[in-house]
């Protein structure tokens, strides 16, 4: 019996929940009725472009944290700690920039 090969890079991404309920992920404007994440097609395009760029920057660091994670009873190595700190810093910086841009776009709401 042959096994079916599964390409992990071809799997469908799991949909993450929206950043905030009732507001657009990109511009933070109110969502029209029936919309779950974006208020317009332009916001959806902009968000996807942003996430793609962010993913390319953060993915290598996430892989390092997974590969270098400490085993039970072992201490974390310097590569793990550096990667973990880098992921946290990148996420905090990105969310801060995103919120600033949203405030600017919505007039400080």
N, C-alpha and C positions, 0 to 999 in steps of 0.2 A: 504494500500500500504506500503510495507516495503522499508526502505531506505538501500542503499548499503553502507557498511562500507568501508571507505578508510583508509588504513594504511599509515600514513605520512612517516613512516620509510622505506617503500617499494617503494616509488616513484623513478622514474629515475632522476638522478641529471641533472640539466641544465648545458650544456657545456659552460664553461667560455671561453672568447677569449684568444688567446695565449698571453704570457707575452710581446713578441715583435714580430713584423712582420718579416718573413723570417729567424728567428733564433730559434733554438731548446729551448724549455722551460727548459730543464735540463742542457745541457752542453753549451748552447749559441753558438753552432757551426751553420754554415749555413745549411738551410734546403734543402734537395734534391728536385728536381722538383716533384710536386704533394703531398708533405707532408705538413701538416698544423701546427703541434706542436712539433714533435720529429724527430730527424734525424735517429734514429735507434730503434729497439725493446728494446734494453738494456736501452736506455735513457727513453723510455716510462715506463718500469718497475721501474726504479730508481725514476722517477718523481712521479709515483703513490704511491710508498712506502713512499716517502717523504711527499706527500700531506696527506696520511692517518695518518701518525704520527703527522703532524702539526695540522690536523683537530681534532684529539683526545685531543690535548693540548688546542686548542683555543675555541672549541665548548662550554664548560661550561661557559666561560667568555662571549661569545656572547649571550648565553641564559640569563645570569644575566643582561646584558645591555638591552635586550628586556623586561625582566620582571620588571626591576626596573626603566625603563625610566620615566622621569617626565611627568606628565599629563599637559594639557594646564593650564597655570596660576600657576603651582606649581614649587617649586624648586627641583632640582635633589638631591637625597640623597647621602650619602657617598658610599654606595655599588655601585651605578650607576657610579659615578665618578671613583672609583677604578677600576671597570671592564672596563670602557672605556679606561682608561690609560693603563691598562694591555694589552688589545687587540692591541692598537696602538704600545706599546713597543714590543710585541711579533711579530707583523707584520714587524716592522722596523728591528728588530734583525734578523728575518728569511730572509728577502730580502737582508740584508747586507751579511749574511753568504753565501747565494746562489750566489750572485754576486762575492764574493771573490773566491768561489770554481770554478765558471765559468771562471774567469780570470786566475786562476791557470791551469785549464784544457786546455784553449786555448792559453796559453803562453802570457797572458797579453793583449789580444786584447781589 
